[in-house]
Amino acid sequence: MKLQVLGTPQMIQTDVQANTDQHYALNDFSFGLRSAGTEFHVAGHVSLTQASPKEENVTTAPSASHSLQGTLTVGGEPTPFSFALHEPLYLPSLTQMALQNIKLQPGDVHEFSVSNPLSGQPGTITLTTVGPETLALNGKPQKVTKIATQYAGMTAHAWLDQAGNVVKEEAPFGLVLLQENQQTALAHGWQDNTPLDLVTSTAIPVHTALAHPRQLTQLRFTLNGLYEDRAFAFPPRQQY
């Protein structure tokens, strides 16, 4: 993906690989992200562990439990992680595939436990069936089912064909993804215009100049136009 980040051109490359069971729950995964100034990698696998009885005089057999174990590597520095799993784990992009064998009705709500590749930490993603629609894709009308996805405080929408495949997705920040064959995706629709500056386009403009900002001990600001006006206060970073 080509982006502008605060006026600086960036080429961001991501690579995701995963092995799943027949229901698309994770067995193991690997996620990598590379840009001019950052190299990030996280890999993990689901393992079955035996939990020993807590008390020595207990004679019951150890119970089996699942956990996600892996390594997070940033700037060449690896950090291992491990946490217990209480239900099957998915990648966010695989939850829509898990709906393929489910007859979806408007208002249906499905929740999945997911792993965020950027943090390695678990979370919950909620998929709500909006209902049937007709989309014009490649110049032809196609019957689809619209899904609303809530994750990490943001909402995205996806349209699934009758086989359960994602044919269109509207992600946060106005990104739109369309299903295309490889030849069309690589050869058509590209322009050499200045790439989108993701930070600038989503930033909240501030029109007040701060006098001596490095000497401030507290910063107060108000966000308008949300559900209600809310004031915030937090100490500034000590280093820039």
N, C-alpha and C positions, 0 to 999 in steps of 0.2 A: 504494500500500500504506500502510495506517495502522499505525503502530507507536508504542510508548512507548520512548524512549531515555533511560535513567536517570531515569525519572519524568516526562520531558517529551514531550508528544504531538508526533509528527512525521508529516507527509504526504510520502511519498517517491514521486516519479514517475520512471519510466524509459521510454525510447523507443529501440527498436532497429530499424534498417533495414539490409538487406543485399541485394546482388545476387550471385548464384552461377551457376556453370555447371550443366550437366545432372546432375552428380553431387553437387551441393550444396557444392562447394569455393568459397571466397570469390573474388569479383572485387573487391568493395569493400564497406565497411560504415560505419555511423555509430551511435554509442551515446551517449546522454545520460542524466544522472541529476540530478534537482533535488530539494532539500529546503529547509527553512527557512534553514539556514545554509550550504549547499553547492550549488554548481553545477559539474558536471563533464561534459566532452564529449571524446570521442575519435573520430576518423575516419581511415580508412586505405584504401589501394587496392593491389592486387597489380599490379606492373609488370614488364615484361620489359626487362632491361638487357643491354648488350653489354660483356663483360669484355675489356679489351685485354691482349695478351701482356705478361708482366712484363719481358721482356728485349727491348731494341731490335733485336737481331740475329735474333730469332725471327720467321719469316715466316708461321707458321700463322695462320689466320683467327681473329678474336676469337670467344669462346664466349658463348652466351646463358645468362643466369641470371635467376631470379625474385627479387624482393624485395618486402617490405611497407613502404610509405612512408605516413606520416601525421602527424597533429598531435594532441597531448594538451593539452587546455585545462582548467586548474583556476583558479577565481577570476579568469577573464579573462586569465590569462597563458598564451599558447600555447608549447608545447615540441615541436619537430619530432622525429620518430624514423624510423629506417630499419634494417632488418636483412634479411639474406639468407634465402631460403627454399630448402630442399632437398627439399621434398615439398609436395603440396597443403595448403592451410590452411583450417581450418573454425572457425566459432563453436561453442562447446560445445553449444549448443542444437540445432545442425544435424547433429551426428554421428549421432543416432538416425535422422534422415531418410535419411542415407546408407546405412543398412542395409535400406532398403525393397526393393531388388532382389536381396538376398542371402538364400539359404535358410539359416536359422539352425538350428544343432544345439546341444544342451546341451554346454557346455564350450568352444564357439567363442570365440576372443579376437580382437578387432579394435582396433587402435591408430590414433589420428588425431592429427595435429599441429594444435593449436588456438591461437587468439589470445584472451587474456584481455582483454576490453574495459576493465577497470579499470586495467590496467597497460600494455596494448599489447605485452606480451612474449609470446613463444611458449611453449607447454608441450605435454605429451602427455596425452591422455585415453584410458583403456582401457575398452572395453565387452566384458563377458563374458556370454554367453548362459547363464542359469540353467536355463530349460526352460519347457515349456508349463504353463499354469494355466487355471483358470476363475474369472472374476470376476463378481460381481453388480453390474452397472452399470445405473442407472436402473430397478432392479427386475427386470432380465433377465440371465440367465447369458450370459457371452460368453467365447469361447476366445481366450486371449491368450498372448504369449510374454514371460516376465520377463527383464529385462536388468539387470545390475549395472554401475554406472558408477563408476570410480575416477578422481578428479581432485583435484590439490592436497592429497593426504593425506586426502580425505574420500570416502565411498561413498554413492551414491544408487541408487535402484531405479526402473525404469520398466517399464510393461507396454504392449506393442505389440499392436494388433489384427492380423488376418490381412492387412490392406493395408499394415502397417508404420507406422500412425499411433499416436502416444502417447495412450493413453486414461486413464492414471493415472501419477502420479510421486510418489515419496516422497523429498523433498530432505532435506539435513542440517537439524538443529535441529527435526525433527518437522513440517516443512511438508509438507502433502499437496495435490497438484494433481489435479483431475479434469477430463476433457474434457466441456464443456457447450456448448450453443448460446448465442448471444448473449443471448437473452431470459432464459434461466434464470440465466446468470452474473450479469447486472446486477440482476435483480429478486428473486431468492430466496436464502434462507440467510444474509442479512446481519443482524447484530445491532448495537445501539448500546452494547454493553458496552465496558469499558475495553480498549483494544487490548493485544496481547501486548507486554511489555517484553523485546525480544530480548536486550539486553545482560544484564539481571538474570536472565533465565531460563536463560542459558547460562553465567553467571559461576560460578567456583569460590568458595564462601564462605570467608572468612578470619575467624577468631574472635579473633585476637591483635591488640591495638592496638599501633601503632608509636609509640614516644615520640620526639618531635621528628623527624618524617619528613623534613623539608626539610634537616636537617643530616646525614643519613645519607650515607655514601660507598659502602656496599655493602649489598645485600639478598640473603639466602639463603633458599631455601624448598624444600620437598619435596612432590612430588605422589605420593599413594598411590592404589593401586587400578588402576594401569596394568599393563603387562606385568611390570614390576618397579619397586620404589621407586627414584626417581632424584632426586638433588639438583642444584640449579641455582644459579648465582651470576652476577649481572650488576650493573653500576653503574646507579643510578637516573637518571632524566632530570634534567637540570640546571635545567630551567624547568618550571613548572606553570601 
